[in-house]
Amino acid sequence: MRKNLFRGKTKEGKWVYGGYYETECCDGDGLCSFIKINGVSNGVKITHETVGQFTGLTDKNGVKIFEGDVLEKETYMVNAFTGKKVDNSEHKAIYAVLSDVYGNYLINIKDIGTDTEKSFMRKRANYIQMITDESHIIGNIHDNPELLEEEC
């Protein structure tokens, strides 16, 4: 079972990690989002759009992967007959973990080498594990939206 851990960004731009909850705000903002940090009696108010849950997975460097993280993976083509890498076929693929939907993660892929982009959902236990074992986090969709933009 994965740990119930969330992260969110404060209005000051600081990332905080802990338990997540929402409650009615007394300052007239309506429903507000908070991250409850261990040892802190009150939660820290965060921007709701930045909330991301820990996926239960880590990248190849052991860093925890949260919803909204952007990962990069070096890829290349392999000759089906020889099993060897095809010369000059190396390129990078960018993966964004966008959301948790019924136990699946929606993954947006941008293949830098072939200039293609597609989205699909996969179960955490299979394809996502393969991606994360070979990838490393290069940012997230909140701090680095340019990572998913089209190149001119």
N, C-alpha and C positions, 0 to 999 in steps of 0.2 A: 504494500500500500504506500502510495506517495505521501510525502509530508505536506501538510496543509500550510503552505508558505506563500505569501504574496509580497509584491513590491509595488510601490507607487512613488510618484514624484511630488514633492511639495511645491507650493507656488514660488518658493525661493530657488527651486531647481535641484534640490537635494533628493537623492533616492533613499527611501527607507524600506525596511524589510520586517515582516512579522505577520500577525493575524489581520484579516480584513473585515471591516464592518461598515454599514451605512446607518445613519440616523438623521433625524430631522434637526436641522441647524437652528440655533436661536438667533443667528445674525441676519435672518431673512433670506438666506441662500437656498432654502428648500432642503432637499435631501443632500447630505454631505457624506463624503467617503473618508475613512480613517484607516490607518495602519496602526495596530497595537503592538508596540515594541516591548519585548520582555523587560521587566523592571521599571516600566513607565506606567503610572496609574491611568493616565488618559491617553487616548490615541493621538497620533499626529495627523492633522488634516492634509489630505492629498488631492491632487487633481484627478477626478474620476477616470478620465480618458487614458490615464497612464497606468492604471491598475493591470497587473499581469500575475498570473499564478505560476508557481514553479511546476514544471512539467514532470518532474521526477527523473529527468535525464540530465546528463552532463555532456559537455563537448569533449573533444579529444584531450584537452588540457585539464579536465576535471572541474571546469567551471559550470555552475548550475545554469540551466537553460530555463528562462521564463517566457511566457507568452509575450510577444512583441520583440523578441531578440532576433537579430539577423546573423546568420552563420555563413561562412565561406568554405567551399570545398574545392580542392584542386582535382580536376578530372582529366581523363584522357581516353582515347579509344584504344581498344585491344583487338588485334587480329584474331578472328574466330578460329583460324586453323592452327596458328602457331602459339597463341596465348601471349604473344609479346606486344608491348606498347608500340603503337604506330607513331613514327617520327612526326614531329611538328603537330601533334594532335592535342597538346596540353592546353587547357583553358580552365577558367574558374566558373563555378556556379554559386549563385547567391541564394540562400534559403531564408525565408522569413516565417517564423512561427507566429501565425496571426491570431488564432483563437482556438479554444477548446470547445468542440461541438459533440456532445454525446459520447465522450471518451475518445474522440478523434481530434487531431490537430489539423487545421487547414494550413497547408504549406504553399507559399508562393515561391516559385522558382524562376530565377532569371539566369539563363545560361549565357555568360559573357562571350564564350567562344562561338556559339551559333546564333547569338542575338535572338533567342526565343524566350518567351515568358509564358508560364502556365500556372494554374492553381489546381490543387486537388486535395482530397482528404485521405489520410491514411491512419490506420490504427497505430497507437504509440509503440506497441510491442514489436512491430516488424520493420517496415521501411524507415520510420523515424529513427529507430535505434541505429540502423545502418548509416544514415546521414550523420547523426551526431557523433558516432564513433570515429568518423573521418573528417569532421569539420571543426572549426573554431569560431567563437563569437567575435564578430568585428564591430558590433554596435547594436542599436535597437531602433525601432521605427519612430520613437519619440525624440531621441537625441540626434539621430542620423538618418532622416528621411531621404536624403540624397542617395543613399545606398541602393534604394529601389527605383530611382528615377531612370528614365531612358537616357542613354548616352547620345549626344548629338554628333 
